[in-house]
Amino acid sequence: MVCEAIEEAHVRSKRGEWWKQDVQTPYLAIKLEEVQRRYREFRKTMPKAEVYYAVKANPARPVASALANLGSSFDVASANELLMVLDLGVPPSRISFGNTVKRAADIQLAYRIGVRHFAADSIGEIDKLAALAPGSYVMVRLLVSCQGAEWPLSRKFGCDREMAVRLLRYAKAVGLQPVGVSFHVGSQQTNPHAWDEPIREAAGVFAEMASDGIELQTLNLGGGFPANYLKRVPTLGEYNAAIEESLRRWFPERVPELMIEPGRGLVADAGVLVSEVLLSSRKSANDDHRWVYLDCGLFGGLIEALGEAIRYRIETERDGDLCGPAVIAGPTCDSADLLYERNPYPLPLSLRSGDKVRLLSTGAYTFTCGMAGFNGFGPLQCICV
């Protein structure tokens, strides 16, 4: 089998080697122009939804700055994310504190500097907001199925519809302003129709609250919009068409104000992670699979390869040579530091120590998820160009 170059629709191809940097591997290169292009695509394709960039996907300051300059709003989950966004000149009115489990001191800080939009999914969190951010706007997060997502978010966040109604009523009673419902269909959601059921559930909450005389205004559709990994995914237009159809079906009289929180969908395809081959070896003379060790693994930023959930596209300078299956492993002494063992990855048989490989669409959840210092390996560098 010959390792063929990945087709033009998915890669840099003839567009230059912008990702080449004169620094030690591993490093992540981010093309800011691609981040900006993707933001404009969201605004054009989903014009009825306000974009709140999920900072957790890639908190590099140049990335956030590029989006802020285009008018993006921001979803933050901690005081550090909040302060970074504020330092870029983003007004508090364009910031949503969407984490449903917040440190009390972080709530106080956010409220003191003018943030008024918060999320919750429990009575305990509502009580904290009532005490520390009185009069603020609150959205309640629904617990929904993440079927179809390659990186599910089930169970940790959200509550069922009945509890959501109770929480919104309670928020009103303790002096907060209940404004809507949020949900998340799971990261790297490959089914454009995954939003239909939670939109139906949300419409039910809106209706019950209206019967109490409380008019909700906002529906937060969350994130889930995918990047281009090995599996082909639908276009953003297909996602928008499916969501619009669901909104018309379940909100026939009036579609609420809409928010979306893309993270991966905004920044992943703008990133290339450059790594060096440390070793290519076999465990026995008749081993069918080689082991290819890279200087970046699960603990260096590729944590989403855990369980082979995310299978990145990989390019090498030897693409076109004869190819064979390889188990890919990271550099640390932890035996769990494996990327693809259950389904070995096709790589050139000629790959040698010192060769560089490029993992594509790595702009999200790599730089931000790398452990600093495990086995003495430094944190992943992020270089924005």
C-alpha positions in Angstrom: 0.0 0.0 0.0 1.2 3.5 -0.8 0.7 6.3 1.7 -1.1 8.9 -0.5 -1.1 12.6 0.3 -4.4 13.8 1.8 -6.6 15.4 -0.8 -6.7 19.2 -1.2 -10.1 19.7 0.3 -8.7 18.8 3.7 -5.1 20.1 3.8 -2.7 23.0 3.2 -1.6 21.3 -0.1 0.1 24.0 -2.3 -0.7 26.9 0.1 2.8 27.1 1.5 4.5 25.7 4.6 3.4 28.4 7.0 3.5 26.0 9.9 7.3 25.6 9.6 8.9 27.4 12.6 12.5 27.5 13.7 11.8 26.1 17.2 12.2 22.8 19.0 9.3 20.3 18.5 6.7 19.6 19.5 4.9 22.8 18.8 1.5 24.0 17.7 1.2 26.5 14.8 -2.0 28.4 14.5 -2.9 30.3 11.3 -4.9 33.3 12.6 -6.2 34.0 9.1 -8.0 30.7 9.2 -9.5 31.4 12.6 -10.9 34.7 11.3 -12.2 33.0 8.1 -14.0 30.4 10.2 -15.6 33.1 12.4 -16.9 34.9 9.4 -18.3 31.7 8.1 -20.2 31.2 11.3 -21.6 34.7 11.1 -22.6 34.4 7.5 -24.0 30.8 7.8 -25.8 31.3 11.1 -26.6 35.0 11.2 -29.4 34.7 13.7 -27.0 33.4 16.4 -24.6 35.5 18.5 -21.2 33.8 18.5 -19.6 33.3 22.0 -16.2 31.7 21.5 -15.6 28.9 24.0 -12.2 30.1 25.2 -11.3 26.7 26.7 -10.8 25.3 23.1 -7.6 27.5 22.7 -6.9 30.3 25.1 -3.9 31.6 23.3 -4.1 35.4 23.5 -3.5 36.1 19.8 -6.5 33.7 19.0 -8.8 35.5 21.4 -7.6 38.9 20.2 -8.2 38.1 16.5 -11.8 37.0 17.4 -12.3 40.1 19.7 -11.3 42.4 16.8 -14.0 40.8 14.7 -16.7 41.4 17.3 -17.0 38.0 18.8 -18.5 37.5 22.3 -16.9 35.0 24.7 -17.8 32.1 26.9 -15.5 31.7 29.9 -15.2 29.1 32.6 -12.8 30.6 35.1 -11.4 33.8 36.4 -8.2 33.4 34.4 -10.1 33.1 31.1 -12.3 36.1 32.1 -9.4 38.3 33.0 -7.6 37.5 29.7 -10.6 38.4 27.7 -11.2 41.6 29.6 -7.6 42.6 29.1 -8.2 42.5 25.4 -10.8 45.2 25.8 -13.9 43.0 25.5 -16.7 44.6 27.4 -18.3 42.6 30.2 -21.6 42.7 28.3 -20.0 40.4 25.6 -18.9 37.8 28.2 -21.0 34.8 29.4 -19.8 32.8 32.5 -21.1 29.5 31.2 -19.5 27.0 33.6 -22.3 25.7 35.8 -19.9 24.9 38.7 -18.1 28.1 39.6 -15.8 29.1 42.5 -17.5 31.6 44.7 -14.6 34.0 44.4 -14.8 33.8 40.6 -18.5 34.8 40.7 -17.7 37.7 43.0 -14.9 38.9 40.7 -17.0 38.5 37.5 -19.9 40.4 39.1 -17.7 43.2 40.5 -16.2 43.9 37.0 -19.6 43.9 35.3 -20.4 40.4 34.0 -24.1 39.7 34.4 -24.7 36.5 32.4 -24.3 33.2 34.2 -25.3 29.6 33.8 -26.4 27.1 36.4 -27.9 23.6 36.6 -28.5 23.2 40.4 -30.1 24.9 43.4 -26.7 25.2 45.0 -25.3 27.2 42.1 -28.5 29.4 42.0 -28.0 30.1 45.7 -24.4 31.2 45.0 -25.5 33.5 42.2 -28.3 35.0 44.3 -25.8 35.8 47.1 -22.8 36.9 45.1 -24.3 38.2 41.8 -27.7 39.6 42.8 -30.0 40.5 40.0 -27.9 38.8 37.3 -29.3 37.0 34.2 -29.3 33.3 34.6 -29.6 30.4 32.1 -30.3 26.9 33.2 -28.5 24.1 31.3 -30.4 21.0 30.2 -29.0 17.5 30.4 -29.1 16.0 26.9 -27.9 13.0 25.0 -24.6 13.3 23.3 -25.2 10.5 20.8 -23.3 11.2 17.6 -20.5 13.1 19.4 -16.9 11.8 19.1 -16.1 13.5 22.4 -19.3 13.3 24.5 -20.2 15.5 27.5 -22.9 13.4 29.0 -23.9 13.5 32.7 -21.4 16.0 34.1 -23.4 19.1 33.2 -27.1 19.9 33.0 -30.4 18.8 34.6 -33.6 17.3 33.3 -36.5 19.4 32.0 -38.5 19.2 35.2 -35.7 20.4 37.4 -34.8 23.1 34.8 -38.3 24.6 35.3 -38.0 24.4 39.0 -34.6 26.1 38.9 -35.8 29.0 36.7 -38.8 29.6 39.0 -36.5 29.5 42.0 -34.0 31.9 40.3 -36.9 34.4 39.9 -37.9 33.9 43.5 -34.4 34.7 44.9 -34.0 37.9 42.8 -32.2 36.7 39.7 -33.5 37.2 36.2 -34.2 33.9 34.4 -33.6 34.5 30.7 -33.3 31.2 29.0 -32.1 27.6 28.5 -28.7 26.2 27.4 -27.5 22.8 26.3 -24.6 21.1 24.6 -24.9 18.2 22.2 -21.4 16.9 22.7 -18.1 18.0 21.2 -17.3 17.0 17.6 -21.0 16.3 17.0 -21.3 14.5 13.6 -25.1 14.5 13.4 -26.7 17.8 12.3 -30.0 16.6 13.7 -28.6 16.2 17.2 -30.0 19.6 18.2 -33.6 18.6 17.5 -34.5 16.8 20.8 -32.9 19.4 23.1 -34.6 22.2 21.2 -37.9 20.3 21.7 -37.1 20.0 25.4 -36.2 23.7 25.6 -39.4 24.7 24.0 -41.3 22.8 26.7 -39.4 24.7 29.3 -40.2 28.0 27.6 -43.9 27.1 27.5 -44.1 26.1 31.2 -42.3 29.3 32.2 -44.7 31.4 30.0 -47.6 29.8 31.8 -46.1 31.2 35.1 -45.9 34.6 33.5 -42.1 34.4 33.0 -41.1 35.0 29.4 -37.7 33.6 28.6 -35.8 35.3 25.8 -32.7 33.3 24.9 -31.8 29.8 23.8 -28.1 28.8 23.9 -27.5 26.1 21.3 -24.0 25.5 22.7 -21.1 24.1 20.7 -20.5 20.7 19.1 -19.7 22.0 15.6 -17.0 19.8 14.2 -13.5 20.0 12.8 -12.1 18.0 9.9 -10.4 14.9 11.3 -10.2 11.6 9.4 -14.0 11.2 9.1 -15.8 13.5 6.8 -18.3 15.7 8.5 -21.3 17.7 7.2 -20.9 21.4 6.2 -21.8 24.2 8.6 -24.6 25.0 6.2 -26.1 21.5 6.8 -25.9 22.0 10.5 -27.7 25.4 10.2 -30.4 24.0 8.0 -31.2 21.2 10.5 -31.2 23.6 13.4 -33.4 26.1 11.6 -35.9 23.3 10.8 -36.0 22.3 14.5 -36.5 25.9 15.6 -39.4 26.4 13.3 -41.0 23.1 14.4 -40.7 23.6 18.1 -40.9 27.4 18.3 -43.6 28.1 15.7 -44.8 31.4 17.0 -41.5 33.1 17.9 -37.9 31.8 17.7 -36.0 33.1 20.8 -32.7 35.0 20.6 -29.9 32.5 19.9 -26.4 32.0 21.2 -23.9 29.5 20.0 -20.6 28.6 21.7 -18.2 27.2 19.0 -14.7 26.3 20.2 -13.4 23.4 18.2 -15.4 24.5 15.2 -13.7 27.9 15.2 -10.0 27.0 15.9 -9.3 23.3 15.3 -8.7 23.5 11.5 -6.4 26.5 12.0 -3.8 24.4 13.8 -1.0 22.1 12.8 1.0 20.2 15.5 4.5 19.5 14.4 6.2 16.6 16.1 9.4 14.6 15.7 9.7 10.8 15.3 11.9 9.6 18.2 11.9 5.9 17.2 10.4 3.4 14.8 10.7 -0.2 16.1 9.1 -3.6 16.4 8.5 -5.8 19.4 9.6 -9.0 17.6 11.0 -10.1 14.3 7.6 -11.1 12.9 5.6 -8.3 14.5 3.0 -7.0 12.0 2.9 -3.6 13.5 5.7 -1.1 14.0 5.7 1.2 17.0 6.3 4.8 16.1 7.2 7.0 19.1 6.6 10.8 18.7 7.9 13.6 21.0 4.2 14.5 21.7 1.6 12.2 23.2 -1.4 12.2 25.4 0.2 14.2 28.1 1.8 16.7 25.8 -1.5 17.9 24.3 -3.0 15.0 22.4 -5.3 13.9 25.2 -8.3 13.7 22.8 -6.7 10.7 21.2 -7.5 8.9 24.5 -9.5 5.8 23.7 -8.9 6.8 20.0 -11.9 9.2 20.3 -10.3 11.7 17.9 -8.2 10.4 15.0 -6.1 13.2 13.6 -5.0 13.4 10.0 -1.2 12.9 9.9 1.1 14.1 7.2 4.8 13.2 6.8 7.6 14.2 4.4 7.6 10.6 3.2 4.0 10.4 2.0 4.0 8.5 -1.2 6.3 5.8 0.0 5.1 2.3 0.8 2.9 2.3 3.8 2.1 0.0 6.7 0.2 -0.1 10.0 1.8 1.6 13.0 1.0 1.9 16.7 1.7 5.6 17.6 3.0 6.3 21.1 4.1 9.4 23.0 7.5 10.0 24.6 6.7 9.6 28.3 7.3 6.6 30.5 3.6 6.0 31.2 2.3 3.0 29.3 -1.0 4.7 28.8 0.7 7.3 26.6 -0.6 5.6 23.4 -2.5 7.3 20.6 -3.6 4.6 18.2 -3.0 1.0 19.2 -6.5 -0.6 18.8 -6.6 0.7 15.2 -3.0 1.1 14.0 -2.4 4.1 11.8 -1.1 3.8 8.2 2.3 5.5 8.1 5.2 5.3 5.6 7.5 2.3 6.2 10.5 4.6 5.5 9.7 6.8 8.5 12.8 7.2 10.6 14.0 8.9 13.8 14.4 12.6 13.3 11.6 12.8 10.7 8.9 15.4 11.3 5.2 14.6 11.2 2.3 17.0 11.1 -1.0 16.4 12.9 -3.7 18.5 11.2 -6.7 20.2 12.7 -5.0 20.3 16.1 -5.9 23.9 17.0 -8.4 22.9 19.7 -7.8 21.2 23.0 -4.1 20.5 22.4 -2.2 23.6 23.6 -4.8 24.0 26.4 -4.7 20.4 27.6 -1.0 19.6 27.6 0.5 18.8 31.0 3.5 20.9 31.9 6.4 18.9 33.3 5.3 15.2 33.3 8.6 13.2 33.0 10.3 16.6 32.5 8.7 17.2 29.1 7.8 20.9 28.7 4.4 22.3 27.8 3.4 22.5 24.2 4.3 25.7 22.5 1.7 27.6 20.6 2.9 29.9 17.8 0.3 32.1 16.0 1.2 33.3 12.6 
